[in-house]
């Protein structure tokens, strides 16, 4: 778990900020990701196990999540550029 400001992250029983939190996980806490989920509001969550507690945290707080999102964004940009090149070559 990693936060920019070092504040703890809420571990929740369901993937929604509308539900009460079960526990506060310290920034830097190790968790095991059990599965990923997207709630009805379109928010990305992860079901995690931290010690003997299991619950949901927003995926953006998983260490490496921002890097993965940046990587995906970069890959999408490259694919778009490749598609544009293909279209130009097909016109010739």
Buried (B, 14 or more C-beta within 10 A) or exposed (E): BBBEEEEBBBBBEBBBEEEEBBBEBEBEBEBEEEEBBEBEEEBBBBBBEBEEEBBBBBBBBBBEBEEEEEEEEEEEEEEEEEEEEEEEEEEE
